[in-house]
């Protein structure tokens, strides 16, 4: 069964919230054990991810550090895959891969997802809402 973070190459694209909810409602224990994932994004966001014909895992992920608002995960992908992180998707979260900005996707209806390329990479997720930045600027100006 998937843990806090896992790689998936069995990715379904949902064009809207209604289809995303239907996908989650249709989940069974048998499906969960195959490490599927769903993203609410255009197909182009996951275009490089191809499902393994044999259903083999695309690789592994390991949480290096977890603190409120900052998560660091190491991935080792044998092919492009979606990293799914069981942290609530919410505006203000940002992702980087090896220090470079990366698109953060809404995955599995409530979680976060980041497309990772083949190879070993460090993915960082940081919660930095605009309100925090704006407050710091206002405080400094005062």
Protein Blocks (a to p, Z undefined) as FASTA:
>chain_A
ZZfbdcdfbdcddfbfklmmmmmmmpcfklmmnopadddddfklmmmpccdfklpafbdc
ddfbdcehiacdddddfbdcddddfbdcdehiacdeehiacddddeehlaccddddedjd
ddddddddfklmmmmmmmmmZZ
